[in-house]
C-alpha cells in the first residue's frame, strides 16, 4: 500500500472511531461540526546535556515555522517541570484534518526549508542522538471544547504561566465513553464557572495506555492552581455529578497522570 493510500485509510479509520461527526471532520468539510480539531501530542524524552538545546533549536527554527507554513497553530511547546522522566519536552500540534497529522512527517520531509533548518536534529547520528525516545499520539477534541484556547496575550506577549497536563485512563471503552460524556455534559462547564482555564480536551484515538483522555489547564502560578482546584472540589454541582452511580472514579477511571509543565520560549501557547 502506498503512503498516500495508507494515510487516507488511517484517517478514515479515525473518522469511524470518532463516529459520523468524526468522519465529517476527517474528510475536511466546513460544516459547524467539522470545526472540532484534532491534536498530535509529541513527547521527547531527553538526557541532560546537548539534547535539550538541540531539541529547543529544532522546535524553534524548524518544526514550529514549518507547521505555520502548513497553517497549523498555535503550537504549544513545553518542558516537564514536575513528573517522571525529566528532562522531557511536549509539543501540542492542532489541525482541523486528521489526515494532515497522520501524514505530518512525510509532509515535513517534503519541505526543503524545514529539512535544512532541522539538520543536526533530524539526522543526528546514533553516537549522539537528538533524544532518547519520542512518542506521538493522535487525539480528537471534545465536542464540549472543540478548539484549542491559548492564554490571552498582554501587550502582544504571552504572560508568565504554568500548565497542567492530565491524562485519565479507564478500565473499559464504556467507562471511558462515560467519562468523556461527563466532561461534555457538565464537567467542562463547572471547570469554567469556578475559574479553571482549559487549553484543550482530547480523546485519544491513537496512542498508548488506551482508552484514555488528556486535557490541559493553564494558571498564572501554583497558588492560583491550588485555589482554583480547591474551588472545583468544593463545588456543589461537581460533588453531585461525581457521586452519581456510574460516574464515580472507582467505576470509570483506573489511573490518572498529572504533569506540571512550563512553556519553552518558542511556544505559541
C-alpha positions as CSV (number, residue, x, y, z in Angstrom):
1,X,0.0,0.0,0.0
2,X,1.4,3.4,-1.0
3,X,1.9,6.0,1.8
4,X,-0.8,8.3,0.4
5,X,-3.4,5.5,0.4
6,X,-2.2,4.4,3.9
7,X,-2.8,7.9,5.3
8,X,-6.3,8.0,3.8
9,X,-7.1,4.6,5.3
10,X,-5.9,5.7,8.7
11,X,-7.8,9.0,8.6
12,X,-11.0,7.1,7.5
13,X,-10.4,4.8,10.5
14,X,-10.1,7.8,12.8
15,X,-13.3,9.1,11.5
16,X,-15.1,5.8,12.0
17,X,-13.7,5.6,15.5
18,X,-15.0,9.1,16.3
19,X,-18.4,8.5,14.8
20,X,-20.3,10.2,11.9
21,X,-19.2,13.6,13.2
22,X,-15.6,12.5,13.2
23,X,-15.8,11.2,9.6
24,X,-17.1,14.6,8.5
25,X,-14.1,16.2,10.2
26,X,-11.6,13.7,8.8
27,X,-12.8,14.4,5.2
28,X,-12.1,18.1,5.8
29,X,-15.6,19.6,5.3
30,X,-16.5,23.0,6.6
31,X,-19.7,22.3,8.5
32,X,-20.2,23.6,12.0
33,X,-19.5,20.2,13.4
34,X,-16.3,20.0,11.3
35,X,-14.7,22.8,13.3
36,X,-13.7,20.5,16.0
37,X,-9.9,20.0,16.0
38,X,-7.5,17.1,16.1
39,X,-4.2,17.2,18.0
40,X,-0.9,15.5,17.7
41,X,0.8,15.4,21.1
42,X,4.5,14.7,20.8
43,X,6.7,13.7,23.7
44,X,10.5,13.9,23.6
45,X,12.4,12.1,26.4
46,X,15.8,13.7,26.7
47,X,19.1,13.4,28.6
48,X,20.6,16.4,30.4
49,X,23.3,18.0,28.2
50,X,23.3,18.8,24.5
51,X,19.9,17.2,23.7
52,X,17.9,19.9,25.4
53,X,19.5,22.8,23.5
54,X,19.4,20.8,20.2
55,X,15.7,19.9,20.6
56,X,14.7,23.5,21.6
57,X,16.6,24.8,18.5
58,X,14.8,22.2,16.3
59,X,11.4,23.3,17.7
60,X,12.1,27.0,17.4
61,X,13.8,27.1,14.0
62,X,12.5,24.1,12.1
63,X,9.3,22.4,13.3
64,X,7.1,25.4,14.5
65,X,7.9,27.6,11.4
66,X,7.1,24.6,9.1
67,X,3.8,24.0,10.9
68,X,3.0,27.7,10.5
69,X,3.6,27.4,6.7
70,X,1.1,24.5,6.7
71,X,-1.5,26.6,8.6
72,X,-1.2,24.6,11.8
73,X,-1.2,26.6,15.1
74,X,-1.0,27.9,17.7
75,X,1.6,25.2,18.6
76,X,2.4,24.6,22.2
77,X,6.0,23.6,23.3
78,X,6.6,22.7,26.9
79,X,9.1,21.3,29.3
80,X,8.2,19.0,32.1
81,X,8.8,20.6,35.5
82,X,7.2,18.1,37.9
83,X,6.7,14.5,36.9
84,X,8.7,11.4,35.9
85,X,11.3,11.3,33.1
86,X,12.8,14.8,33.3
87,X,14.0,16.3,31.1
88,X,11.1,15.8,28.7
89,X,9.6,18.2,26.2
90,X,6.0,18.1,24.9
91,X,4.7,19.6,21.7
92,X,1.0,20.1,21.0
93,X,0.0,20.5,17.3
94,X,-3.6,21.4,16.4
95,X,-5.2,20.7,13.0
96,X,-8.7,20.6,11.5
97,X,-7.8,17.5,9.4
98,X,-6.8,14.2,11.0
99,X,-5.0,13.1,7.8
100,X,-2.7,16.1,8.0
101,X,-1.5,14.9,11.3
102,X,-1.2,11.3,10.4
103,X,1.0,12.1,7.4
104,X,2.8,15.0,9.0
105,X,6.3,13.6,9.0
106,X,6.0,12.9,5.2
107,X,4.8,16.5,4.6
108,X,7.7,17.9,6.7
109,X,10.2,15.8,4.8
110,X,9.0,17.3,1.5
111,X,9.6,20.9,2.9
112,X,13.1,21.9,1.8
113,X,13.2,24.8,4.2
114,X,12.3,22.5,7.1
115,X,14.8,19.9,6.1
116,X,17.6,22.5,6.0
117,X,16.6,24.0,9.4
118,X,16.2,20.6,11.0
119,X,19.7,19.5,10.1
120,X,21.6,18.2,13.1
121,X,18.4,17.1,14.8
122,X,16.6,15.2,12.1
123,X,19.8,13.4,11.0
124,X,21.5,13.1,14.4
125,X,23.9,10.1,14.5
126,X,23.4,7.1,16.7
127,X,26.5,8.1,18.7
128,X,24.9,11.4,19.6
129,X,21.1,11.1,19.3
130,X,18.9,14.1,19.5
131,X,16.6,12.4,22.0
132,X,16.3,9.2,24.0
133,X,12.8,8.3,22.8
134,X,9.9,10.0,21.0
135,X,6.2,9.2,21.2
136,X,3.2,10.6,19.3
137,X,-0.5,10.3,20.0
138,X,-3.5,11.5,18.0
139,X,-6.4,13.0,19.8
140,X,-9.8,14.3,18.9
141,X,-11.2,17.5,20.5
142,X,-14.2,17.1,22.8
143,X,-17.5,18.4,21.4
144,X,-17.8,20.4,24.6
145,X,-14.4,22.2,24.0
146,X,-13.9,21.9,20.2
147,X,-10.9,24.1,19.7
148,X,-7.6,24.9,21.5
149,X,-7.7,28.0,23.6
150,X,-4.4,29.7,24.2
151,X,-3.8,32.1,27.1
152,X,-4.6,35.7,26.2
153,X,-1.6,37.9,25.3
154,X,-0.8,41.1,27.3
155,X,0.8,43.8,25.2
156,X,1.3,41.3,22.4
157,X,3.1,38.8,24.6
158,X,2.0,35.7,26.4
159,X,2.0,36.2,30.2
160,X,4.0,34.1,32.6
161,X,2.1,30.9,33.2
162,X,2.3,27.2,34.1
163,X,0.3,24.3,32.6
164,X,-1.2,21.1,34.0
165,X,-1.4,18.1,31.7
166,X,-3.7,15.4,33.0
167,X,-4.5,12.0,31.5
168,X,-7.3,9.8,32.7
169,X,-7.2,6.1,31.8
170,X,-10.3,4.0,32.0
171,X,-10.8,0.2,32.6
172,X,-13.1,-0.2,29.5
173,X,-14.3,1.6,26.4
174,X,-17.7,2.0,28.0
175,X,-16.2,3.6,31.1
176,X,-14.1,5.8,29.0
177,X,-17.1,7.0,27.0
178,X,-18.9,7.8,30.2
179,X,-16.0,9.9,31.5
180,X,-15.9,11.8,28.2
181,X,-19.7,12.4,28.4
182,X,-19.3,13.7,31.9
183,X,-16.9,16.4,30.6
184,X,-19.1,17.3,27.6
185,X,-22.4,17.3,29.5
186,X,-21.4,19.1,32.7
187,X,-17.8,18.9,34.0
188,X,-16.3,21.4,31.5
189,X,-19.0,24.0,32.4
190,X,-18.1,23.5,36.1
191,X,-14.4,24.0,35.3
192,X,-15.0,27.3,33.6
193,X,-17.6,28.5,36.2
194,X,-15.1,28.1,39.1
195,X,-12.3,29.8,37.2
196,X,-10.3,26.9,35.8
197,X,-8.8,27.8,32.3
198,X,-8.7,24.8,29.9
199,X,-6.4,24.8,26.9
200,X,-7.7,21.6,25.2
201,X,-9.5,18.4,25.9
202,X,-8.7,15.4,23.7
203,X,-10.0,11.8,23.3
204,X,-7.0,9.5,22.4
205,X,-7.6,7.9,19.1
206,X,-4.1,6.5,18.5
207,X,-1.6,6.2,21.3
208,X,-0.5,4.2,24.4
209,X,-2.4,3.2,27.5
210,X,-5.8,3.4,25.9
211,X,-8.7,4.0,26.4
212,X,-7.8,7.4,27.7
213,X,-8.4,11.2,27.5
214,X,-6.0,14.1,28.0
215,X,-6.6,17.7,28.9
216,X,-4.5,20.8,29.7
217,X,-5.2,23.7,32.0
218,X,-3.2,26.9,32.5
219,X,-2.6,29.0,35.5
220,X,-0.6,32.1,36.5
221,X,1.2,30.2,39.2
222,X,1.0,27.3,41.7
223,X,-1.0,29.4,44.1
224,X,-3.7,30.0,41.6
225,X,-3.7,26.3,40.6
226,X,-4.2,25.3,44.3
227,X,-7.0,27.8,44.8
228,X,-8.9,27.0,41.6
229,X,-8.8,23.3,42.2
230,X,-10.0,23.8,45.8
231,X,-13.0,25.8,44.4
232,X,-13.7,23.0,42.0
233,X,-13.5,20.2,44.6
234,X,-15.9,22.2,46.9
235,X,-18.4,23.0,44.2
236,X,-21.9,21.5,44.9
237,X,-22.7,20.7,41.3
238,X,-19.4,18.8,41.0
239,X,-20.0,16.9,44.2
240,X,-23.4,15.8,43.0
241,X,-22.2,14.9,39.5
242,X,-19.2,12.9,40.7
243,X,-21.3,10.8,43.2
244,X,-24.0,9.7,40.8
245,X,-24.0,5.9,40.2
246,X,-21.9,5.2,37.1
247,X,-19.9,8.5,37.4
248,X,-17.6,7.7,40.3
249,X,-13.8,7.4,39.7
250,X,-13.9,3.9,41.1
251,X,-16.2,2.9,38.3
252,X,-14.8,4.7,35.3
253,X,-11.2,5.9,36.0
254,X,-8.4,3.4,36.5
255,X,-5.4,5.8,36.6
256,X,-4.7,9.5,36.5
257,X,-1.3,11.0,35.5
258,X,-0.7,14.7,36.5
259,X,2.2,16.6,35.0
260,X,3.3,20.2,35.6
261,X,4.8,22.0,32.6
262,X,6.2,25.4,31.7
263,X,6.3,26.8,28.2
264,X,9.5,26.9,26.2
265,X,10.5,30.3,24.7
266,X,9.2,29.2,21.3
267,X,5.8,28.2,22.5
268,X,2.8,29.9,20.9
269,X,0.5,28.7,23.7
